[in-house]
Amino acid sequence: MVHVFACHLACHLLLAAVGPITFAKDFEGASLGKIEKLGDTRFRVHVQGQSDARGRNRQASWHYFRMDGVQGREITLTFTDYVGEYNDKPGACPMNADTAPVFSHDNQEWRHFAGMVWDDQKKEATLTFRPERDSIWIAHQPPYTHRRLLDLLAELNRSPHVLVEVIGKSVQGRDLHLVTVTNPDIPDEKKKTVWLQARQHAWESGTSHVMDGALRFVASDDAEARALRDRVVFKFTPMVDPDGAANGTVRFNVHGYDVNRHGQEIDLRHKEILGRMPESWYVKKALQSSLDSGHGVALMVNMHNTESGEYMNGGGENARRLFDRLVQRTSFDPSRPLGAARNPGRFSPALMELRIGTVPKLKRQATVADRLTFGRQLIQLMAETALEAPYTEKARRTAASLHDRPTSGTATTHITQAACLVGSSVCSGREASDDASGMISWTAASVMPSDRRSRLKARSRSWAVSTAAL
């Protein structure tokens, strides 16, 4: 007994000598709620989350903090307070057993934790780990700060092919950027335009890593990048909510508005909206200016992250062909078929949701390197799709005959309607049926193996196709 007591005393004195473990969130993009100390090295940490302007729809999808005084000590963290509200429906939980957080010893290189324990009843995640260094940074997914974007833009702006413009200011006065990459010696009238957008929601840092990879590629001296700049105008709105990215919030701007969903309601003729949602207002104005120029936008992709789903909605015929290419040639692994456009008959940006959970094709969660690679592939395939001649009705019928065709009587309506929008050229007088299952099954069939096509067709009967952005 004396020996045991002496060991406990020695351990206690050793812990006292190395000092207490501390938490920090005094840096850009950080977020952490209440901390409960359960022991010298055991803590329960609350995810802070963010609510909208009405105090509703709290979403707890982001945490990012540093722990100090941890080297060699076995730490146990239990994350809690994930449950919030989504679309005014209480009980939403953005976390699950497949979305392990990431850690870094230098705030630069990130790895996913192994061995996370998820309690689905309590909606709590527990990590036990022993840090190699005295400080460790922990986040929901690899961060990408506003400062990092500014550094990237300053680097890229030295290229003669890159134009970085400030198109407006956020609520807190941060610059909103539009980046154009092309060969300025060739008239734009002879080129197609593609547009890539990221970070409408601050927590979705994975989209910024994809954006980084895309920007670096198109501005590079790579032979393919040079060739594409001769034929394509690349437009980027790389961070639509810079305030949220800097402040470590989740989904809403400083005034509590969702710059994606509320942004769809903006009428540029009414300046009072400018005060509430300048981020959405200025980006929409820039896009409208491009559409009104007569040159148009052949393809636009608006990137988001989700915890476990991966999919695309909308975007017209060009988006359908991009979807096919992505499934065939990248790690993009959709959990459901291509969804219909929300506003058929108008210019329709494609919504892309990228999962942060396990990617089936990778058999693990995506790393920063994976995101950078996907960014290069995505922008290449967007350009390739835009440069390809639009499908004729005959070509569409021929393509459809090569694959399993849907039995739904509404399928032809949806295929034709989806093809009405090629780039910014809009067909009129074509109404789509409310039942999108025919179009979904046909779209998925064009690129997937027969066994997977069968599974997706079966699922399409029960999937409710949501065209609203998450």
N, C-alpha and C positions, 0 to 999 in steps of 0.2 A: 504493500500500500504506500509505503514511504517512497519507493521508487516511482510509482505511477504519479504520485503527487508532485514529485520533483520534475518529472517530464512535463506535466501540465504547466508547472510554474515556469520552466525554461521556455516553453513555447509561448506563454503569455509575455514573458519579458522580451523574447525575440520580436514578437509582433509590435510591442510597444517601442522597441528600438528602431524599427524600420518606419514607424509612423503610420497614421491612418490613411486609408484609401479615400481619395477625393474625386469628385465629378466636376467636369467643366463644360460649359456651353457658351463660352464667351468668344466665339469665333463665327465666321460667316457660314450661314446655312444651318447652324446647330439648332437642335430642338430636343427638349427633355422635360417631362412633367415632374410630379412629386417623386421623391426618393424615400423609401422606407428601409431603414437599416435593420436587418434581421440577425446580424452577427458581425464579427470583425471583417469577414470576407463574403458575406451573403447579403444580398439586397433585392428588394422588389422595386422596380422602376416603372413609373406610369408614362405611357405615351401621351404626349400633350394634345395632339389633334388640333383641328380648326373647324369652326362653324361658320355658316353664311351670315349675310346681313340681317337675317331674321332671328339668328340664334338657333337655327335648325341645321340639320344635315351635317352634324359633327363627323369628320372623317379623320381617323388616326392612322394614316398611312406613312408617317415619316418620323424617324428619330435619328439623331446624329449627335454624338457627344464623345468626350474623352474621359478616361479614367487614369489617374496618376497614383504612383506608389504601389504598383501591382506586380512588379517583376518577381517571378518564381512563386507567386502565391496562388493557391487554388481559389478561384473566384466563382461564385454562383450568382447569376442574375436571373430574376424572373420578371419578364415583361408582362404588363397588365394594362387594363383600360383601353383595349382595342375596340370594344363594342361601341358603335355610334348609330348613325342614321344615314340612309341613302334614299334619295327621291322621296323624302318625307316619310319614309317607313323605318321606324326604330328597329334596332337589333342587328344592323349590318356590322360585319366584322371583316376587315380587309386582310387579316392574317390567317394562315393555316399551317399545317404540318410541313408543307413543301416550300416554304419561303423563308429559309434560314437567313439571318442578318449577315452582314459582312464586317470584317475587322481589318485594321491596318496598324502597323507599328510606326509609320512615318507620315500618315495622312495622305499618302500618294499611291502606294501599291495595296490593292484590296483582295482579300480572300474570303470565301464563305465559311462560316462556322460549320463544323461537323458535329453530329450528335445532338442537335437541338431536340428537346422534348416538348411536345405540344399537348396541352390539356384541353380537349375540345369542349369539355363541360364548363370549365372556368374561363375558357378563351385566354389562356396564358401560355407563354413560351418560356422555357427555362434552358439556360446555357451554363455549362460548367467548363472552365478553361483555366490554363495556367500561362499567363503572358510571358514572352521571352524578354521583354524590355519593361522599363519602368512606366511607360505610358502606352495606352492602347486606345485607338479610335474605333467606335462602333457605329454602324449605320444600318438603316433598313435595306438599302442597296448602295452601290458605289456612288458617292456624291459627285456632283459637277457644279461648282460654284459659279456665281456671276463673275467673280474676279478671273477665274480660269477662262471664261468666254472672252472677256476683254483682252486678255493676253493673247489668245488665239487670233482674234480679229486684228490686233496690232501687228502680229507676225504676218498674217495673210495679206494685209493691206499694202505690204511692201511689193507685192507682185503687180505687174502691169495689167494682169488679167482680172484682178479683183478690185471691186468697188464696194467700199463699206459706207453706207449712208445711215444717218440718224433720221428716222421718219417721225419721231415724236418722243414724248417723255411719259414715263410711268407716273402713277399717283405720287410716289415719293421722289420724282425727278430723275430717275435713272433713264439712260438713253435706250430707245427701242431701235433695233438695227434691222436694216434690209441689206443683205449681201448679194451682189450680182457678180457672177463669174462667167466670162466668155472671152472670145478673141475680139478686142475692140477694133481691129483692122478690117473685119468683115461685117458688112451691114446686118443689123439684127433682123431685117425684113426677110432675110434668106434662112433664118434659123427657127427652130421650135423652142418653146419655153417650157421648162419644168420648174416646179416650186416645191420645196421641202420645208416643213414647219415643225418646230418642237417646243416643248416646255410651256404649253398653255397652263398646265398644272405643275406647281413648283416641285412636288415630291417626285415627279417622273424623270428623275435624273438619267435613267437609262437612255432616254431619247436624246439627251445632250451628247452622250458618248457616241451614239449613232451619227448625230449631226457632225460631230468632230471628225469622224472617219470620212464622211461624205465631203465635207469642206476641204479637208487636207488632200483628198484624192483629186478633186476637180481643179484645184489650184496648183497641182504638182507638175513636174516635168515628165511624168509618165507619158509614154507615147500615146496611149489610148486617151488619156486626159487631154492632151494637146489636140488630138483629132476631134474629140467631142466638143471642145471649146469652139472649133470652127463651125460647128453645125447646130449648137445648142446654146441658149441663154439659160444659165442656172440661177434661180432665185432662191434665197434662203431667209426665213425669219427664224433665227436660231434660238431665241429665248423670249417668248411672249410675256411671261410674268417674271421680270428680273427682280422685282421687289420680293416676291415669294421665295425665289431661289436664294436671295441674300438673307432674308429674315428666317428661313427655315420653316415656312408655313407649308400648307398641304395643297389646297385646291382653289382657294378664293383669293381675289386681290385684296388690297388694303381695306377697301370699302365693303368687302364681303361678297363680291360678285364673282361668279364663275366665268372667267374670260373666254371659255369655250362655249358653253351653253348660252349664257346671256349674250355673248358676242354675236350669236346667230340672229338676235333680235334687233341689232343696231341698225338704225336708219341714219345715214350720214347727214341728212338734212336737219336733224334735231341735235343741236350742240349741247343740250343739257346732259345727254348721255356721255359726252366727252369728259365731263367732270367725274362721273362715276366709274367709267370703264375706259380710260384713255388707251390702255393696252390693246383692247379689242378694236377700238375706234380707229386708231392709226394703222393697225395692220389691215383692217378691212378697207380702209381708204387706199392703201398701197396696192392691195390686190385689185380693187375696183379700177384704179388708174391703169393697171396693166391690162385688164380686160377691155377697158374703154379705148385703149390705144389702137385697137384694130389688129394688133398682133396676137392677142389672146394668150391663154395658158393651156398647153396641150394636156398637162397632167399635174395635179397637185396632191401631195400626200401630207396629211396632218397626223403626226406621230403622238402616241400615248403609251403608257404602261398600265398593265393590270397585274394582279398577283398570280393568276393561274390561267387566264384565257389568252388566246392569241387569234386575231382575226382582222378582216378588212370589211368595211362597208362603203357603198357608194362609189362615186368617181366615174361612172359611165363605162363605155367599152374599153377605153384605154386602161382603166383600173382593172378590168377583168383580165386583160392580157398581161398586165403587170403581175397580178395575183398568180396567174399560171406560171410565169417565169420565176417568181420568188419561191414557189413551192418546189419547182424542179431544180433550182440552182443555188439555193441558199439554205440557211438554217431555219428560215421561216416555216413554222409547222402549225397551221391553223387548227384551232379546236372546233371550228365550224366553217361552213362554206361562205363564200363571198355574199355579203348582204346587199340588199337593194339600196339605191339612193334615197335619201330622205325627201329631197325635193326634185322629183323627176321633171325634166323639161327645162332645167336651169343648170348653170355651171355648178358642178358638184365636186368639191374636193373629196378625195378618198380618206376615210378615217382608218388609221392603222393602229391596232393595239398589240403591244409586244409584252409577253409574259416575263415576270421576274422569277417565277417558280421554275421547276425543272423543264427544260426544253427537250421534248422527246427525241429529236434528231441528235442532240448533243449528249443525252442521257445524264444531264447535270444542269445546274443553273448557269446562265450565261455570265461570262466574265467581261471585264472591260475590253480585253483584246477581242472577244467575240463581237461586242457591240461595234468596235471600230471597223472590224472586217465587214460586218453586215452593212455599215454605213457606206463603205466603198461599193459594195455589191448593189445596194439599193439604188444609189444615184446612177450607177452605170445602167441598171436595168430600166430605170425611169427614162433615161435618155434614149436607150434602145427602143423602148416602147413608143415613145413620142415620135421617133424618126421613122418608124415603120409605117407604111401606107395604111390608111384606115381600111377596115374590112368593108367589102361590098356585101350586099345581101346574099349574092351567090356564094361568096367565100364563107360567109357564116353558115349557110346551109351545108356546104361541103364539109366544114369543120365539124358540124354537129353530127353528120352522118358517120364520122370516124369514131364516135364515142357512144356510150350508152345514152339514149335520149329519154327524157322524162315522159311519164305517161299522163301527167296532169294536163288538163285541157287549157290551163292558163299559161303553160310554159312558153308558147310562141309569143304571147303578149309580152311577157317579161323579157325574153331575149331581145325582141325587137325594140322594146322601150329602152332597155339598157344600152342598146346600140345607137339610140337616138342622139346621145351625147358623145361626140368625138371631139376631144379638146374643148374649145369654147364654142363650137358650132352646135346650135340647138335646133332639134326638130320640134315641130309643134303639132298639136292636134292628136297626140297619142296619150291615152290614159292607161295607167297600169292597174292591174287587179290588186286587190288587197292580199291575195294569197300568193306569197313569194316563193313557195316551196319548189315550184317548177324551175324557176330561174336558178335557185340555189343548187339543186341537184345537177342541173346541166353544167353550171360553172365548175363545180367540184369535179365532175366527171372528166373534164378536159385535161387534167394533169395528174390524176391520182391512179394508183394501181387498182385493179378491179375489186379486190377484197375491201379496200378502204372506201371505194366508191359505194359499194353496197352498204357499208356501215353508215356512211354519211347520208345516203338516201333514206335509210331507215330513221336516222335521227332527225332529218329535216322535217318530218311530219310533226315532231313535237317541239322543235326549236321555234321560239318566237323571235323573229328577226328584228333586232333593235337597231335603228339607224341613228339614234342619238348617241353622241360621244360620251364615253364614260368619263 
